[in-house]
Amino acid sequence: MGDRSKQWLLIGAGAVFGSISTLALLKLSHMYYVKRHGKSMSNGALAEDGTNGKASNEGLARNFVGSDMLADEIVSEQLTRNIQFFGLESQRKVTQSFVVIIGLGGVGSHAASMLLRSGVGRLLLVDFDQVSLSSLNRHAVATREDVGTPKALCLKKHFSLIYPECQIEARVQLYDSSSEEEILSGNPDFVLDCIDNIDTKVALLAACVRRGLKVLSAMGAGARADPTRIRIADLRESTNDPLSRAVRYRLRKDHGIDGGFPVVFSLEKPKVKLLPFQTSKEEENPLDYQIVPGFRVRIIPVLGTIPAIFGQVMATYVATQLAEFSLQTEPVVNLDLDHYRILHQRLIEHEEILYGSADEVLVDVEEIVYIVKELWHGRSARDQNQKDVGRKMWRSVNELMLVRWDQSKPATVSNLILLKFSEADAHESTDLDHIKEEEPEFYTLVTRTLNRAERDFA
């Protein structure tokens, strides 16, 4: 056979192979469509909204929300790592949840993006503003092509390509008292407040508290640079944050609300100040540039990574809450290493006085840090359920000490409790059977906490 014939033979074989491959792919595509829609594809198939073309995101989502989305092979494979982490039933709780995110800038866009990628089944995205060129340094998904597009619609467009099974509603709308019912109805499992205007923020938080909705609020992310100082705590405990301070004051003054919900904030003091708004002409009024009356026209310098981390932290907290996954956030304890050394030395001296030696003190300073900070949150074991635990909770270390819970066992990580001096004296003059009988709730709290320590150090 000549070279020319061989070439034509190879070309023909390639064409046949390509045709077979194409048919196979079309067959698989048809099977996938039938699986999702329960009907065959046709050239004239209409989308859920009545237009020619592919089914819309809303229509596609309606086939899944309320049902077991994890039964779909594509969804299950996409969420494999989450399923492995949470477990199937816990991940199912996430995929059946409904979350509202209000404010879709640097913080909100990242929070929404990761909740989507975590498999949340329904999202309501709310923001009145548009994507600007200067916001691209911190926005989760926006590109230059999106500049001028409403932030809510921008996220919905990109999200539909990432996880089309999610039911996404985008509202180009300002949250206020007139839109409260419209936005907060539907019994959402969580509300994320990512608003940077204090009036709107306070109104939203007050509404969530009044309605009994779970809410997580983002405090000031601008003008900061240290990612290691970002924390989650009750609003009462947030420090070094002017926005937290203003929100606390307004909620207490206008609504009689004194915390009671978690916030994401930074312990870092702002590194730079607000910049004045520069107009193009000297005679122009900066207020003319307000998008909405009452909103600031001064500029907050922002290192784009920090609001992104705020959003990631919020998404992590909410996802674990939806999955009912046990998570102990790091408490805001204002103690330095010297304080922990004092508590360690005090334990040794107390053991020597009470037992004649400190041979059964089986903890070092590093473990004292864990006991005081992680287990007892820097306060007495008897104050763990105290609601008013704001910044004043970190009293002088001079009134606290570590003692054995069970006096018949050594002083180990899983057998030490933090008490005030007077409480320690009373504890060591009684026995555990008496505490269990007279104070069952306290007994249960302590044993549960110490069991956690035993697991952590197993």
Salt bridges, closest charged atoms under 4 A:
GLU48 OE1 - ARG62 NH2 3.78
GLU58 OE2 - LYS156 NZ 2.14
ASP68 OD2 - ARG92 NH2 2.97
ASP72 OD2 - ARG36 NH2 3.96
GLU73 OE2 - LYS35 NZ 3.85
GLU89 OE2 - ARG92 NH1 2.59
ASP129 OD2 - LYS151 NZ 3.76
ASP146 OD1 - LYS157 NZ 2.49
ASP146 OD2 - HIS158 NE2 2.86
GLU165 OE2 - ARG36 NH2 2.47
GLU169 OE2 - ARG171 NH2 2.94
GLU180 OE2 - ARG210 NH2 2.58
GLU180 OE2 - ARG211 NE 2.92
GLU181 OE1 - ARG211 NH2 2.64
GLU182 OE2 - ARG171 NH1 2.52
ASP193 OD2 - LYS201 NZ 2.96
ASP196 OD2 - ARG296 NH2 2.83
ASP199 OD1 - ARG250 NH1 2.94
ASP234 OD2 - ARG236 NH1 3.24
ASP241 OD1 - ARG224 NH2 2.85
ASP254 OD2 - ARG250 NE 2.91
ASP254 OD1 - LYS253 NZ 3.44
ASP258 OD1 - ARG252 NH2 3.38
GLU268 OE2 - LYS271 NZ 2.67
GLU324 OE1 - LYS93 NZ 2.88
GLU330 OE1 - ARG231 NE 3.41
GLU330 OE2 - LYS373 NZ 3.06
ASP336 OD1 - HIS339 ND1 3.27
ASP338 OD1 - ARG341 NH1 2.97
GLU351 OE1 - ARG404 NH2 2.65
GLU360 OE1 - ARG404 NH2 3.06
GLU374 OE1 - ARG452 NH2 3.88
ASP383 OD2 - LYS420 NZ 3.56
GLU428 OE2 - HIS350 NE2 2.79
GLU439 OE2 - ARG382 NH1 2.72
ASP456 OD2 - ARG452 NE 3.65
